[in-house]
Amino acid sequence: MKKNLIGLVIVLFVSAIVLVACGDTANKAPAEVAIKAAEEAINASKAEAVKYSPNEVKSLEDALAAAKDKFAKKEYNAALEDAKGIPDKAKGLLEAAKAKKEELTKNWADLSQEIPKMVDAAQTRVDILSKSKKLPADLTQEKFDEVKSGLAAAKEEWTKALDSFKAGNLAEAVSAAGSVKEKATAALEGLGMPVPGAEKK
């Protein structure tokens, strides 16, 4: 009786393994298709998305690599589960990248209009004061030197921002432009001049 029971358990166990194996094998083709679709989705979105969300792109690539690894180990069910959600995530990432690009493009347009005017205004005032025999009572020589130094740094950084923009590095260009605006604002304030837009705050 005990031998028959043991035999039955063994048969059931082997049958279960066979069923699992068969089920996993049945998902080989779907897993292969899913992995291919995931790879194509990542490739389609990567060029644009990596400029604005590099960490998220890497996360998707890691997920794809994990799916491929499981497929190679014949873990087709797991590979299918890992791969099938990637295309939607890649699509969402591309849409987010496009939205970010639009936002940065608008920011750049605003900054590229404001900054040259601010820098030119500060430089004009610096040139006038440099030719003057005496500085205004509220502007020490030390403070004036700081303004000139900050203005020179702003000009140099603005050149780099323009280079980044021309190279297509929009996020980098906007970031640099923001820093330039801060320096130009400091220069204007140091010279006792009005700062464009400050009255709107």
C-alpha positions in Angstrom: 0.0 0.0 0.0 2.8 2.4 1.0 4.7 1.5 -2.2 1.7 2.2 -4.3 1.2 5.6 -2.6 4.9 6.5 -3.1 4.6 5.4 -6.7 1.6 7.6 -7.1 3.3 10.6 -5.6 6.3 10.1 -7.9 4.0 9.9 -10.9 2.2 13.1 -9.9 5.4 14.9 -9.3 6.9 13.9 -12.6 3.6 14.9 -14.4 3.7 18.3 -12.7 7.2 18.9 -13.9 6.3 17.8 -17.4 3.3 20.1 -17.4 5.4 23.1 -16.2 8.0 22.3 -18.7 5.4 22.1 -21.5 3.8 25.3 -20.4 7.1 27.1 -20.3 8.1 25.8 -23.7 4.7 27.0 -25.1 5.7 30.5 -24.2 9.0 30.4 -26.1 7.7 31.9 -29.3 5.6 34.6 -27.4 8.6 35.5 -25.3 10.8 35.8 -28.4 8.3 38.1 -30.0 7.9 40.2 -26.8 11.7 40.6 -26.5 11.9 41.7 -30.1 9.1 44.2 -29.7 10.7 45.5 -26.5 14.1 45.9 -28.3 12.5 47.8 -31.2 10.5 50.0 -28.8 13.7 51.0 -26.9 15.6 51.7 -30.1 12.8 53.9 -31.4 12.7 56.0 -28.2 16.3 55.9 -27.1 17.8 58.7 -29.2 15.4 61.3 -28.0 14.7 60.0 -24.5 18.3 59.6 -23.4 18.9 63.3 -23.7 16.3 64.0 -21.0 15.9 60.8 -19.0 19.2 58.8 -19.3 18.5 56.9 -16.0 15.1 55.7 -17.1 16.5 54.6 -20.5 19.2 52.6 -18.7 16.5 51.0 -16.5 14.6 49.8 -19.6 17.8 48.5 -21.2 18.5 46.6 -18.0 15.0 45.1 -18.0 15.5 44.0 -21.6 18.9 42.4 -20.7 17.2 40.5 -17.9 14.5 39.2 -20.2 17.1 38.1 -22.7 19.1 36.4 -20.0 16.0 34.4 -18.8 15.2 33.5 -22.3 18.7 32.1 -22.8 18.2 30.0 -19.7 14.9 28.7 -21.2 12.9 30.5 -18.5 10.4 31.5 -21.2 7.5 32.5 -18.8 9.7 34.8 -16.8 11.2 36.3 -20.0 7.8 37.0 -21.4 6.7 38.7 -18.2 9.8 40.9 -18.1 9.6 41.8 -21.8 5.9 42.5 -22.4 5.6 45.6 -20.4 8.7 47.3 -21.9 7.1 48.7 -25.1 4.5 50.7 -23.2 7.2 52.1 -20.8 9.4 53.0 -23.8 6.4 54.8 -25.4 5.7 56.7 -22.2 9.3 57.7 -21.9 9.4 59.1 -25.4 6.2 61.1 -24.8 7.8 62.5 -21.6 10.9 63.3 -23.4 9.0 65.3 -26.1 7.1 67.2 -23.4 10.4 68.0 -21.6 11.9 69.1 -24.9 9.0 71.5 -25.5 9.5 72.9 -22.0 13.2 73.4 -22.4 12.8 74.9 -25.9 10.4 77.6 -24.4 12.8 78.2 -21.5 15.7 78.6 -24.0 13.7 81.0 -26.1 13.0 83.2 -23.1 16.6 83.1 -21.8 18.2 83.8 -25.1 16.1 87.0 -25.3 16.7 88.1 -21.8 20.4 87.3 -21.2 22.1 89.3 -24.0 20.2 92.4 -23.0 21.1 92.0 -19.4 24.8 91.4 -20.2 24.9 94.3 -22.6 23.3 96.7 -20.1 25.7 95.7 -17.4 28.7 95.9 -19.7 27.7 99.4 -20.9 27.5 100.6 -17.3 30.9 99.0 -16.5 32.5 100.7 -19.5 31.1 104.1 -18.4 32.2 103.7 -14.8 35.7 102.4 -15.9 36.3 105.7 -17.7 34.9 107.8 -14.8 37.4 109.4 -12.4 35.3 108.5 -9.4 32.9 105.6 -8.7 29.4 106.3 -7.2 29.3 106.6 -3.4 27.5 103.3 -3.0 29.9 101.4 -5.2 33.3 100.5 -3.7 36.3 99.6 -5.9 36.2 96.1 -4.4 32.6 95.7 -5.3 33.1 97.1 -8.8 35.9 94.6 -9.4 33.6 91.8 -8.3 31.0 93.0 -10.7 33.5 93.0 -13.6 34.8 89.5 -12.7 31.2 88.1 -12.5 30.3 89.8 -15.8 33.3 88.3 -17.5 32.4 84.8 -16.2 28.8 85.3 -17.4 30.0 86.1 -20.9 32.3 83.0 -21.0 29.5 80.8 -19.7 27.0 82.2 -22.2 29.4 81.2 -25.0 29.4 77.7 -23.7 25.6 77.7 -23.4 25.3 78.8 -27.1 27.7 76.0 -28.1 25.6 73.4 -26.2 22.5 74.6 -27.9 24.1 74.4 -31.4 25.3 70.9 -30.5 21.7 69.9 -29.7 22.3 69.6 -25.9 19.2 71.5 -25.0 19.1 70.5 -21.3 22.7 71.5 -20.8 22.2 74.8 -22.7 19.3 75.8 -20.5 21.1 74.8 -17.3 24.1 76.9 -18.3 21.9 79.8 -19.4 20.2 79.8 -16.0 23.6 80.2 -14.3 24.5 83.0 -16.7 21.2 84.8 -15.8 22.1 84.6 -12.1 25.5 86.1 -12.7 24.1 88.8 -15.0 21.4 89.6 -12.3 24.1 89.9 -9.7 26.1 92.3 -11.9 23.1 94.5 -12.5 22.2 94.6 -8.8 25.9 95.3 -7.9 25.8 98.3 -10.2 22.5 99.5 -8.7 20.7 98.9 -12.0 17.1 97.5 -12.4 16.8 93.8 -13.2 14.4 93.0 -16.0 11.4 91.0 -14.6 12.3 91.6 -11.0 9.2 93.8 -10.5 7.0 90.9 -11.6 8.0 88.8 -8.6 
